[in-house]
Amino acid sequence: GYYSVFRWNGMGAATDFRGLGNFFQMFSEPIFVSALANNLQLIAVSLVIQLPLAFFFALLVGRRHFPGGMLFRSLFFFPYVLAEIVTGIIWKFIYHPEVGVPTQLASLFTGKVTKIAFLGDPGMAFGAILVVVVWKYLGFHMILYIAGLQGVPKELEDAAVVDGANKAQVVRHVIIPCIRNTIVISVFLSVIGSLNIFDVVWALGQGGPIHSSETLVTYLYNFGFRRFAFGYGSAVAVVIFLLCFVFNLFYQRYIVREQSHG
């Protein structure tokens, strides 16, 4: 944090004091604002799409009576085991404009060669990356929910069914309250992970094209370390830390405490 108030290229002592100049510059940069918006979009997709999907699949394959449940758990969890760089290489091939899956499917249905370059289109690149992120981390949250489901007493579910509850009502009024602690942890990890994501985004395009898929950490790397603007990069790092810190304080105070008192 000390170097965040200096203009410093990493060599020698930091003597060019800027005060809050780095921070004012940062929030006036359209690319930084776009990167922050991408992180917020990633958080929204994680909370609205990824976690509900993970919960649904946990209900589907995590129950004791599901045949072949272990196989499906392994298939869903496998993407999370893959290294981020390996994931990026795989999906760059899948999205390849010449031989990728979207191009092949479009050519099949249109009857002519139709090249689709998701990662080369500034308007679609980050959306394509969101698909990869959901695919990669879905299994991790699913395993968390499966672990939570193991602690739901079967007797409670049976009693709810006897009282006339349908499956949706059992999930809402019995299962979700029983695994609330697991959901709290899952949401926390999802938000913090979304604010700090780097490897997958970097492997899929290094924040391009035209900086359309920058996130806060790729912005830090591109506009701080790669340009030897270590003072400015330190300011970006401070902002990332503060975002995580403030969210952690809020979550601990209002969500975790409410849960413990509930």
ZAROMI-27476 format. One line per field, with one value per residue (C-alpha): x, y, z; residue number from 1. Coordinates in steps of 0.1 Angstrom, whole numbers, plus 5000, padded with zeros to 4 digits. Layout:
% ZAROMI-27476
u c(X,...) .
v c(Y,...) .
w c(Z,...) .
num c(NUM,...) .
This chain:
% ZAROMI-27476
u c(5000,5029,5038,5002,5007,5039,5047,5073,5087,5101,5137,5153,5135,5100,5103,5077,5048,5013,4991,4957,4966,4969,4934,4918,4935,4923,4886,4888,4901,4873,4892,4894,4857,4850,4871,4852,4819,4831,4839,4804,4789,4808,4795,4760,4763,4779,4750,4722,4732,4762,4752,4715,4727,4752,4724,4701,4727,4736,4699,4699,4731,4738,4709,4715,4690,4704,4719,4754,4756,4793,4801,4781,4798,4832,4822,4809,4839,4865,4867,4875,4905,4919,4946,4934,4959,4948,4912,4921,4939,4910,4884,4905,4904,4866,4861,4886,4871,4883,4877,4859,4825,4805,4819,4812,4776,4769,4782,4762,4729,4734,4748,4778,4811,4803,4832,4824,4851,4836,4870,4878,4846,4848,4810,4810,4845,4836,4803,4823,4846,4816,4805,4840,4840,4806,4817,4849,4837,4802,4814,4832,4800,4780,4803,4799,4761,4763,4783,4756,4728,4743,4734,4697,4677,4656,4629,4623,4618,4595,4575,4571,4558,4533,4521,4513,4544,4554,4591,4596,4582,4604,4634,4624,4612,4633,4665,4675,4672,4692,4721,4720,4755,4768,4750,4766,4801,4794,4782,4812,4837,4819,4820,4856,4867,4849,4868,4901,4898,4928,4942,4912,4906,4943,4946,4916,4928,4948,4919,4914,4902,4906,4905,4869,4874,4896,4890,4905,4934,4942,4940,4965,4988,4984,4986,5008,5034,5037,5041,5064,5039,5043,5029,4998,4995,4998,4969,4948,4959,4947,4913,4910,4919,4895,4866,4873,4878,4846,4826,4841,4832,4796,4792,4805,4784,4751,4750,4771,4760,4724,4729,4745,4717,4691) .
v c(5000,5024,5026,5033,5071,5073,5073,5045,5023,4997,5010,5029,5047,5059,5097,5110,5115,5117,5115,5102,5110,5073,5066,5096,5086,5050,5059,5083,5055,5039,5006,5004,5012,4985,4960,4967,4963,4930,4918,4929,4911,4880,4882,4885,4855,4835,4843,4841,4813,4793,4787,4779,4754,4739,4735,4720,4694,4687,4678,4657,4637,4641,4622,4587,4570,4585,4557,4564,4595,4591,4591,4622,4639,4631,4645,4678,4682,4673,4709,4723,4700,4712,4739,4773,4774,4740,4752,4782,4761,4737,4765,4785,4754,4750,4787,4786,4805,4780,4746,4754,4740,4772,4775,4738,4740,4772,4757,4726,4744,4771,4747,4770,4779,4803,4814,4825,4841,4847,4855,4879,4899,4927,4925,4887,4879,4884,4865,4836,4838,4838,4804,4790,4803,4788,4755,4754,4763,4748,4714,4730,4746,4715,4694,4719,4716,4678,4678,4700,4678,4648,4665,4670,4646,4623,4623,4660,4656,4626,4646,4675,4651,4635,4670,4676,4695,4690,4687,4724,4732,4705,4722,4757,4750,4720,4716,4752,4761,4730,4739,4776,4776,4759,4784,4813,4798,4791,4827,4842,4821,4829,4867,4868,4845,4867,4898,4880,4860,4861,4829,4818,4853,4857,4823,4831,4864,4885,4910,4915,4921,4959,4954,4943,4913,4930,4922,4941,4917,4915,4953,4954,4932,4949,4985,4981,4954,4951,4988,4991,5015,4998,5027,5028,4990,4992,5016,4991,4963,4985,4990,4952,4946,4972,4957,4922,4936,4957,4928,4905,4929,4933,4896,4888,4914,4911,4876,4854,4870,4869,4832,4825,4843,4826) .
w c(5000,5006,4969,4959,4966,4945,4908,4908,4881,4905,4904,4932,4959,4955,4957,4932,4957,4941,4971,4959,4923,4913,4927,4909,4877,4881,4885,4855,4833,4812,4810,4848,4851,4825,4844,4876,4857,4844,4879,4891,4861,4871,4907,4894,4870,4899,4923,4898,4875,4888,4924,4917,4890,4915,4940,4914,4904,4940,4946,4915,4920,4956,4971,4984,4960,4928,4906,4893,4915,4922,4885,4879,4909,4894,4860,4874,4897,4871,4855,4889,4892,4859,4861,4850,4821,4809,4811,4790,4763,4761,4757,4733,4711,4716,4707,4678,4648,4623,4639,4671,4682,4676,4640,4633,4647,4628,4596,4601,4606,4580,4553,4546,4563,4591,4612,4648,4669,4703,4719,4690,4693,4719,4724,4731,4745,4782,4778,4764,4794,4818,4803,4810,4846,4853,4838,4857,4892,4891,4904,4934,4947,4938,4961,4989,4986,4984,5016,5032,5020,5038,5071,5062,5084,5061,5088,5083,5046,5052,5077,5053,5026,5050,5059,5022,5010,4974,4963,4958,4992,5008,4992,5002,5038,5048,5028,5023,5060,5069,5046,5052,5066,5035,5013,5033,5027,4990,4984,5002,4983,4950,4955,4967,4939,4914,4926,4924,4892,4869,4855,4834,4820,4813,4796,4773,4760,4785,4789,4751,4725,4730,4768,4766,4790,4815,4852,4881,4884,4847,4847,4875,4856,4822,4834,4864,4862,4824,4820,4850,4867,4901,4920,4899,4901,4939,4940,4919,4944,4973,4957,4951,4988,5000,4980,4994,5029,5029,5015,5042,5070,5056,5052,5087,5103,5086,5071,5093,5125,5115,5107,5141,5160,5138) .
num c(1,2,3,4,5,6,7,8,9,10,11,12,13,14,15,16,17,18,19,20,21,22,23,24,25,26,27,28,29,30,31,32,33,34,35,36,37,38,39,40,41,42,43,44,45,46,47,48,49,50,51,52,53,54,55,56,57,58,59,60,61,62,63,64,65,66,67,68,69,70,71,72,73,74,75,76,77,78,79,80,81,82,83,84,85,86,87,88,89,90,91,92,93,94,95,96,97,98,99,100,101,102,103,104,105,106,107,108,109,110,111,112,113,114,115,116,117,118,119,120,121,122,123,124,125,126,127,128,129,130,131,132,133,134,135,136,137,138,139,140,141,142,143,144,145,146,147,148,149,150,151,152,153,154,155,156,157,158,159,160,161,162,163,164,165,166,167,168,169,170,171,172,173,174,175,176,177,178,179,180,181,182,183,184,185,186,187,188,189,190,191,192,193,194,195,196,197,198,199,200,201,202,203,204,205,206,207,208,209,210,211,212,213,214,215,216,217,218,219,220,221,222,223,224,225,226,227,228,229,230,231,232,233,234,235,236,237,238,239,240,241,242,243,244,245,246,247,248,249,250,251,252,253,254,255,256,257,258,259,260,261,262) .
